[in-house]
Amino acid sequence: MVHNRKIFILDTNVILHDSSCINHFEEHNIILPITVLEELDSFKKGNQTINYHAREFVRSLDGLCSEQMLNGGMKLGPGKGKLFIRLERDIHKDLTAIFLDFAKKDHQILNIGYYVSRENPDTQVVLVSKDVNLRMKARSVGLLAEDYTTDHIPDPNRLYSGCRYEEDIPSELIDMIYSEESHFPVENLPDMSQANANEFMVLRNGKNSALAMLDSAGEKITRVDKNIVYGVTPRNAEQTFATHALLDSALPLVTISGKAGTGKTLLALAAALEIRQSYRKIMLTRPVVPLSNKDIGYLPGDIQSKLNPYMQPLYDNLAFIRGQFPEKSEMHQRLHRMMEDGKLCIEPLAYMRGRSLVRMYMIVDEAQNLTPHEVKTIITRAGEGTKIVFTGDIHQIDHPYLNSRSNGLSYLINRMQGQPIYAHIDLQKGERSALAELASNIL
């Protein structure tokens, strides 16, 4: 007999976030309201990630015995609980005066959860939803509610920064960094057992300092030089580290995090242009996440006109780089030709599905608005000679069901740290303007 077995009621958005979610509740039982299946029907068609999850989940249900799910429950596997489907019921008498609009799907799911909790007083019944409003409504009527946390990172405030500061470094080591060899064995530095491959560091000794990194094999501390990339000069140590990682062909996966104005996208684009000859195409992309209830269908014009407002920040960065050179100069004209010839493309992320990413330099902006599954899908499409750069601010999220712990960028940084072909840097200092920096810090 299993003690402390719980019953979890699943909301639709959990399945649209992770189609394999029913496999992550261990020995506990799962109830799937019939309302959820009805909602999934409306999501099956389309090319977005949520459409993929809807189709995958329905296929997995089809492989199970639906008769058992409606009656005694279907065992999900050794050591797992059972999956039940519950049909709709009249609104519980305790809820009639609270939720007047019973036609809402959320209220129907909540109603089933409430019935189950009253029918199983000795068992903990938990509604699992990524909708914070539904969780609050559930708690208001005494029903336990939780977010789906399987792919959450432990603490976003302790997320890997990609950089460490080492004080009181012997002068001879700093001299070695600036010598022709430009490196020294990692054994010469104490307390490096917790350092990650490709982790950047600032070495200090009084007024003397050096920028360095631990190599991918974890054997040497090597110098990091400041590189001017396509007319853009790094303004601080973190930006110098970022350009180093962005230019290194041995690092096909790079993430850059930081608040607005730290130069994430600008540096990524400038670095891509600097080493453009190593790649077949430079692709800039970002997810389209409206900042209100209305999607792009409400905007006027054709599809390109609808998408332009979402892609405008990428065009702004491109215009800034172009502005570093005289209008009739070769560098200025080259950018124009690259756009015309399709060597430099700016497109929404949805257009990337199904493409083969071979010898591409791909920059994914606003990656904090991606789910972990979407990030995985992008990376697993990378072909030979492709470099993928994810940029974003994990604390500025527009997606309604993601937060700083559950978004794809945080998940990627947390899982990839220490891998020999990956580097990350968190940009701390805003370089847009003194006003922008002040607003970012105190507002």
C-alpha positions, 0 to 999 in steps of 0.5 A: 500500500502506498502512503500519502498518495495524492490526486492531481487534477491537470489543467489544459495549459500544463499539457500544452506546456509539456505533453509528457507531463503525466509521466512526471507525477511518480506514484500519485494518481492523475485526473484529467477533466473531460473539459481539458480534452475538449480544449485540447481539440481546439489546439490540435491544428497549427504549427506552434509548440502548443499545437505539437503538445496537444497532438502528442498528448492525444496520441499518447492517450490513444495508446492507453485503454480509454475504457479503463481511464473512464472506470477504474483508472489506467495504470501508467507504469511500474511505480506510477499512479493511475490516470482517470478521466472525469466527466463534467458535473453540475456545479457544486452547491458550494460554488454556485454563489461564487462562480456565476459564469459556469460556462468558463472552462476554468470553472468547470475544471475547478468544479471537478477538482472541488468534487474530487476533494470532497469525495476524497477527504483523506487524500490530498487533492491538488489542482495543477495549473500554470494559470496563476488566476486559476490557482488563486481561485482554487485556493479561495475555495479551499482547494490546493493548487500548484504550478507545474514545476518539473522543468523549474530551476531551483533559484533564479537569483543563484543562476550561473552567471558565467563569470567569477572574480578572483582577488589577490592573484599573485603578480607572476600569474597576471604577468603570465596571462599578459606574456606570449603564452597568455595562459597558465595551468589551472592548478596555480589558482586555489579553489577552482574545483567548482569552476565550469568549462569556459567560465570567464574570470576577472583576475585582480591584484591591487590595481593590476587585473586581467580578463581570462577564462578557464578553457573547455578542458578545465586545464588552463586559464587563458587570456581574453582580449578585447575585440572590436566587432563590426565597429562595436567596441565592448565597454566593460569586462562582461561585454568583452567576455561576451564578444569572445564567446560569440566569436569562438567557433569552438563554442556552438552554443552561447547564452547571454542574459542581462537587463535591458540596455546591456547590449545583448542583441547588439553584440551578438549581431555585430559578432555574427557580422564580424565572422560572417564568412564562416557561415552560410547565413546569419539569422535573427529571430525572436518569438512573437509574444503579444503584450495584451490579449490580442494577437497579431491577427488584430493588427492591420495589413499583410503578414509582414506588416503585422510582424514588423512591430515585433521584429523592430528591435532587431532592425533597430540594432542593425541600424545602429551597426550600420550607423557606425560607418559612412553611408557610402562606405563598403561596410555600410553597403555590405550590410544592405547587400547581405539583406537583399541577398538573403545572407542576413535575415530577420524572421519570427521564430515560428517561421523557423520550424522545419528548417535545416539549420546548417552553417548558420549563425542563429541569434534567438532574441528574447529567449526568456519567452520560450518554453524549455521544450521550444529551446530544446527543439531549436538546438536539436535542429542545429546542423554541422557548422551552426552556432546558436546564440540565445539572448534575453532577460529572465526577469522580463517575461511577456509569456503568460505561463512562464516566469523566471524559474520556468522559462527556456533561457533559465532552464538552458543556462541551468542545464548546460553550465560546464559543457565544453561546447557552451559558454554563458555570460550575464551582462550586469551593466547597462550601456544604453544611457545613464537614464536607461540604467537608472530606470532599470535599477530603481523603477 
